[in-house]
Structures are given as C-alpha cells and as structure tokens.
Amino acid sequence: MKVKMLSRNPDNYVRETKLDLQRVPRNYDPTLHPFEVPREYVRALNATKLERVFAKPFLASLDGHRDGVNCLAKHPKSLATVLSGACDGEVRIWNLTKRNCIRTIQAHEGFVRGICTRFCGTSFFTVGDDKTVKQWKMDGPSFGEEEEPLHTILGKTVYTGIDHHWKEAVFATCGQQVDIWDEQRTNPICSMTWGFDSISSVKFNPIETFLLGSCASDRNIVLYDMRQATPLKKVILDMRTNTICWNPMEAFIFTAANEDYNLYTFDMRALDTPVMVHMDHVSAVLDVDYSPTGKEFVSASFDKSIRIFPMDKSRSREVYHTKRMQHVICVKWTSDSKYIMCGSDEMNIRLWKANASEKLGVLTSREKAATDYNQKLKEKFQYHPHVKRIARHRHLPKSIYSQIQEQRIMKEARRRKEVNRLKHSKPGSVPIVSERKKHIVAVVK
Amino acid sequence: METAPEASRDAPPKKDKFLAKKKKARRYWEEETTPTAAGVSLGPPRKKKRKRELRPQNTKNTHTPNKSHISKKPQVPKKRRERRNLEPQRSLSGAQDPFPGPAPVPVSVAQKFRRIDKSRKLPHAKSKTRSRLEVAETEEEEISVKAARSQLLLAEEPGFLEGEDGEDTAKILQADIVEAVDIASAAKHFDLNLRQFGPYRLNYSRTGRHLAFGGRRGHVAALDWVTKRLMCEINVMEAVRDIRFLHSEALLAVAQNRWLHIYDNQGIELHCIRRCDRVTRLEFLPFHFLLATASETGFLTYLDVSVGKIVAALNARAGRLSVMTQNPYNAVIHLGHSNGTVSLWSPAVKDPLAKILCHRGGVRAVAVDSTGTHMATSGLDHQLKIFDLRGTFQPLSTRTLPQGAGHLAFSQRGLLAAGMGDVVNIWAGQGKASPPSLEQTYLTHRLSGHVHGLQFCPFEDVLGVGHSGGVTSMLVPGAAEPNFDGLESNPYRSRKQRQEWEVKALLEKVPADLICLDPRALAEVDVISLEQEKKERIERLGYDPEAKAPFQPRPKQKGRSSTASLVKRKRKVMDEEHRDKVRQSLEQQLQKQEKAAKPMGVWPSALDRFVR
C-alpha cells in the first residue's frame, strides 16, 4: 500500500512574527473562484457608484477681473501659469498652485480680443479693440520700472484673434483678413482673404506647423498654408463657426465650435463629411480646446456649462456647471491633461478636474492598482443597463434640463416629418441625408 | 540529468535524424570548443516528457488563433532551435542559460483557464467591434498562459492511495491508513462516541477549519476540529433536523423541529426565524448570502442573511421536501422528489428551471460536484446514477447498489461518497472534472451506526460522517484540493484577515436574481436584445441605415453603356445573389435533416423505426 495524505506545515502558511506581512498563497484555478462574472459585475457596479460619489470636479475659482473674461492662454513651459484677458482691456497672469494673481496689466482700451504666448515662454502677445498688437515680457517689470510692452504694432483695422507659430518667430492675426507677421517687422509678411467678412479666430496647426485654420462670420472655415500666398480650401456650414481647435496628436483633424449648438470634427482631407457631429449643448458653442492626448476635447457654451467630448463619440462624457457660472466664453485644457480652465462672463476663471472623480496627489501603489482594476471593470461592463444608467446620470440645472426636453421634442417632430415624407413619396425620390452631411453646405477649393 | 539526444528515443524518427547530425550536447558549465555553437543547449529533459506545450516567448505561436498550430510540437521547434543556436543567450560570465525563455506551459493546463468560447458564433459585427473582440481574445489567451504557468508555483501535491500490485484499495482499512501516515494526518481521524443524542447531521465551514454537528435529540456543538478546541456545546431541547454554518464560522443556522434558529459561535441564540417553519434541509449559498431552506410544507425559502429578508418563497408543489443540495458552480438548488424527479430552482423564477426524471422510485439523495458538471442521485430503486449537467441532463453511468445510498457527497477533487446503511463507499474518477467510475470502489468503511450525514472537509483529505453512534472523521487520501487561494477561503487566516474578507465579501454580494443555469451568461453578447433594438430602430427611422445599397452598374466608356447592357449587368449580379441565397438555404435544410436523423448521445433503440 502506498499512501500520501495532504498534510500542510502551518509554518508555511502563517507569518512568523507580528511584524511580518500575512502570507497569502494564491491558486488561480477557476473552480476555486466560482461566480467570476457575477462577482466582477457587482464590483463594476460598486466601482461605478463610487465614481459618482467621488465626482467632485470643481477645484477653485480665480477672481479679480473687473469685467468678463474674454480669452485665456496657457504658458508653454510652466504648468502653474495662466494668462487671461478681460473685456475691459486688462490682462492678468495667474499662479494656479497658489491660486492668486501675480501680475496685472492694463493692456488695451476696450476688449482684449486675443492672447497667445510665444513657444519659448518668454513673452506673450495681445490684440485688442484699439487696433493694436502688443508684445509683453512674461516676467514683470523690475522695481521702479514702468509696465510697458516690448513692441506695439498699430494696425489699420480691428484684430479679433491672434495665434503664434509653434516653432518659428511668426504669428498670425485675424480681423478683416488673416495676416502673417514676422516678430521683427511692423508690417505683415502676407495677408490672405477669401471673400469679405470678419474672421473671428485663427489657429496654427501644432504638428504641420505651416497650416492655419480660420473661421469667419459668413459661416465658413478656411484653411491656409503659410507657404502659399492664397488659401487652401474652405467649407461652408449651416451656421457660423465661432472657433476651431486642431488635434495636437493627429495633424489633419480639427474640431469646430458652431453656433447651431453642435461641434464638428473634420478631417482636413475630406471636408465634405465631418468625422463626427458632437451634440449635447443647448446653446451656441463658444470655445473648444483639445486635451494634449488628442483623445478628448472640452467645449464652452453660451448655455452656462462646459462639456467634455471624446473625439470619436457624438455625445459628451461629462458636463460641468455651477450656479454662479454664467455664459462661458473661453476654455483651456492644461498641458498635463489633468485640469480644465474656463473663463466666463461673470469675471471668474474656474479650475476643474478633467476626470471628475480622480483622486489628486500621490497615490500609493495599492491605490493605483485598485483604481486601475476598477477602471477596467467599468470598461468591461459599461454596456450593462444598470451600470450605464448610473455612469450616465448627471444632475443638470433646470434651464438646461428643460431646454434639452424642448429640443428633443423639436427634433422628434422634424424626424417624424421626414419619415412621413419618405413614406408617402415615390421610392428614391426623397434622398436620405445622414446627420453628418446635413449641416455641410459646400466645400470650395 | 540526461542529455537531450539520448532522451529523444521515443521521438519521431525524423527528429532523430536531425539530432544525429549535431554534436553531442554539453552541460552549461563546460567550455565551448567551437565558435559555431551548433547543437548546444537543447534544453532540459523535462521538456521531452511534455508532448504538447505552449512556448509564449515565441510571439508568433501565442498569437496564432489556430490552436493546432501550437500543439504540434515536432515540426515547429526544429526551426526555432536552429535560430536559437545561431545567437545563443549569453550572460556576463560567458555561461549559457540552460533554460532559455519562460517556462513551457502544457496546452491542456492552459485550456483550463480559457474563458472565451470561440466556437460560439456572434452576429456579424462592425469592424471596430470585431477588432476589439480580437484584441480581447489574444489578451485572454496570454492571460491563460500566464495563469497556467503560475501553477508551477503551487506548493502542495494532492494525496493518493495506491494498492501494491493486485491489491484492492477498497480492502484497506482506516486503521491501516492511520498507521501508515504521519502523526499530523493520523490525528485527523477520530470518532466521537455520542450514542445518547441520536443520529447526527454535520457541516464543515467553508475554510474547512470548523465542524458543527447537531443530533436528533437536540445536541448541537461546534468545534475547531483541527486543534479539537470546542467552541460551543448546547442542547436546544428540540429535534435538530439540519445544521449549517453561514458565511463564516461565527454564525450557525440550525433547523429545529418548529422553526429555524441562528446561533453564534458561543451558542447564544441570535435569531429565531418563524417564517421558516418545519425546515428539513438547509443550504447556504456563500456568494449570494442566501440561506435556502426546504420545509415539510413543500416550500423552498430563500433567506438573505446579510439583511434578514426573505428573498423568495417558492412552492415546489411536490409534497414534503427532504432532499436538497446546491450546485456550487451556479448556485442553483436541486430538490429531490418522491416521484423520482430532481427539480432545479433559482429564486428569480417561480417555476423550476429544469426537471429531470432520475429514478423509478423516489429520490433519496442528490449531490453535485464542485465544477457543476456532474450530479449524482440515488433513489428508492437502489440505483446510483451520475448525470451530465451541461445542457443534456443525460445519465453517464448507473450502478445498482445492494442497499441503495441514503446520502451522497462529492469532494473537491471529484470523489463520490455514498452512505448505505452503516457503510460508506467512496468512488474515485480520473481527475477533477471527470465523473467518478462506479465499477471500482476506492475506499469503504463500516461505522458503528446508520449514516445520517456526509460531507467532505474542504482542503483536507477527510470525510466527516454523522451517524446514529456519533460523528466519525475518516481519512480519504486524495479527496481535497491541496492548494487553497488565500483570498477566497484560507484555513490559516487570522481574525483580522477574516474581518477584512467579510467586508469584501459583503461588498460584492451577488444579487439573488442573477442565479441562473449559466453564470457566465452575464458576460456574453446579448444577441436577442441587440436584434430587437435594430428592428425598433429601423421602424423608427423608416429605413435600414445599415442596409447594403442595391447594385447600380457604373456607366462605362462611350458606346458601351447602352440601357440593354446596363440591365443585363444588373440582372447578372441579382441572379448571382439569388443563387447564393438558394444554396445557403439548401445547405441549412440538409444540416437540419442530418441533425434530426441522429440525436446525439443516445443509443439507437428498437422503437426508432416507428419515428417519422
């Protein structure tokens, strides 16, 4: 007879002293872990609930401006520094870690229309209603020195926007036309126009640095190549585009914030169909900015809220609002992709977390592992109805909520009419136009 | 250690030839004589023994979806070895690694950890979804290989009992085993002589550390049976029908003559649950925190012990319920009835999920193994049957016993114990998931009284038997899972660990309405509602947005694009499509006929000729 009994030595399973860690032998045999899927599902449900419990995105409000904040700019080298221009011509520089204003400049008479930093971070440019472009030093004046711009360019027309080249000493302004300036000269290198209308914003492409995009109030978005004397092509939409933002990771993708409550993500190579129509706002979208990862963007709207959209989804992932926040005019996603800043009508700049339930500060390795695990679980079970319902639930202010209802009814009525028309006409005579193509009027080359 | 060429005697001749060309292999500490390192490092002999193995360091192998590609060893390694010999891995000292790359993993072991069933066909998905599924599949394959490799780290080996040539293990007495094993194991065999309080029911806690038993005459006791430390001993002054530990050893449910009572480990009565009256059998579902009670009145009641609410009270409509067991794989309750059927119950459904006709007489005992694939039943017709629970519910094997078994129990490694009168018989199978073979008895033992309760102790090679003469703990080598998982149920856990586990377990309490026959159904694609949604969408929009546009011939060069030719081209494409459809439907019809002709897994019967 040969016999062996299972006989464990407790010394191998129990810690030696109280100072040791407990021993936890693992065996991944599936029969020892029954109900794997239901338990994971319950964990995912719990993780989703906790995410909503800990969703406290609002971090700080920076107050000090004496008029509505009209434009914001990030510092290219320092995460803590932010520049803002107000409707009374005042420019303020803020320190985000201390949450205070470190410098105030009375830059212009009337609005500060645009502000941008130089790529090296030593100086910044502002344009205002007083038809001037001014270059300022990033550091404040030394003791006893006057606060003066480095250069001032007096123009003939009002400038409505400015953006700096990402690598060279060149910047672009817009107004009646798009002007490309050398920093050393007082006259533009070249001016480009296409039609006669006021151009509201101009943006340099961060990857293909010679490309520019601009949007004008005659409802079109125009693309330029700086190396050519004439514009590349333009797309005409149903309504006016307020501003555009280039994707920092994909050179040919940009997103346009439109007056018709929607945002349109375009592929530069095929402008006739937008890659995605993003709809959730209930009023005109005023500003848009990409996260440095290029996966998501944030939009500011006249409906007193900001929303975060994934680049490839038509519905927003997140909506931020407070009781005191009025029409949001400008928004920026910080360079570490963790925070969002927005400037609004009621003179405040607000700082938000990009992930509402994220824990700030240093995480221990166990905390990190737990959040990673929870994230994966949420991803795995995201389409289950209970999980989806909890993850999607947001409290909205009454004004937005009722407007969403109203617009849903309007949209439903329009759709019904379309379906009826399709039903009662000769097959093939009424074309089916997709939602994406519906808003594009024409592409001109 | 053997060298590789010698070990390859049983390998195919092709390989022999290949190896013969090479020089003799050397040990890794021997100096290298020639700069061309041909024929060096053929790996340890261990690799030779395993015919089928996965080699994950070769990325090509792990990512190929074709499984047969992985398992075919003789062709693949030839190339690989040549490549490795060209560029041997070298350390700073110049010595070669004798075991290059990660450890090999046998395919059969990796197969155990697979979660995705690739044979299941999904509806045609969009390319994005499809690519995501493909990524998930490759990930899952890698994970299963990693999990299989972690089995090398398991510390304990299972026990066994083998007779010397010709010796029948069933003839071996408990006394012989006790004599042959070490002192620690011998101490696990004991007999509690409690003749006074009548037949005993018993229950081990989930960690296998604690034992509770209750006698017909009201004697209830709980003890740490490993250290033999008594936790409590009381007399409830009422008949005890069944006894069961709740999720931890601190709580004890006792089915008494009238009502269900819950005691703590000091023997203090915590609750008297009057909604559960005349309870005959108890089962605890640990992941759902449900206590299932079967009563004389014919009700199956589920009590949620975490909140103290009755989740469901189901009327089985089959008279007195006295046979109950749970399926540990999917938490479905199996009830045995006097008409020979076994019914399967879930608290979410008012009617049984399935009814299986098992015996000609009444059902006396039911047991389900830990993988949830086999069910053993015994009935008044003196038969013991093993059923396949994976869909078909067909009997796999049957045996007529002289006396018929009154109690059945499965061990963690698939051993089946049956109590027949005062005898306990144990049958063993080939492994964990294989059914026990009823031809050959593995062990047998005669007790001092009639058997009244049976349970294998989790994680110990011990079978607890409650009988009219007391409680016996008998040794059954090879019954238990040798390696426990410290985070699930740890027999050596401290008080703090238990408390932490309790909080975690309560947080992930599975809702009662998720109990169904297939617990993995929650992670599968819900095809039915997907199609329903699609239909609704088409109805709402008035057209199918995903429909393929009808073929429209492109206009050709001038002169070629006459209306007649356009129509002809159009017709050609339409005809082709039509032919495809007809072909498909014909094939489907053929398959249906074949299926109808041969029902799977059933012997041809003489009555088949009358089937039309």
Interface residues (C-beta under 8 A of the other chain):
Chain A: M1 K2 V3 K4 M5 L6 S7 R8 P10 N12 Y13 V14 Q22 R23 V24 P25 R26 N27 Y28 D29 P30 T31 L32 H33 P34 F35 E36 V37 P38 R39 E40 Y41 V42 R43 N46 K380 H384 E418 V419 L422 K423 I432
Chain B: K112 F113 R115 A147 S150 Q151 L154 A155 E156 E157 P158 G159 F160 L161 E162 G163 E164 E167 T169 I172 D176 I177 A180 V181 D182 A184 S185 K188 F287 P328 Y329 N330 A331 S370 T371 Q412 K432 F459 E460 D461 L475 P477 A480 E481 P482 N483 F484 D485 G486 L487 E488 N490 P491 Y492 S494 K496 Q497 L507 E508 K509 V510 P511 L514 P519 R520 A521 L522 A523 R540 L541 G542 Y543
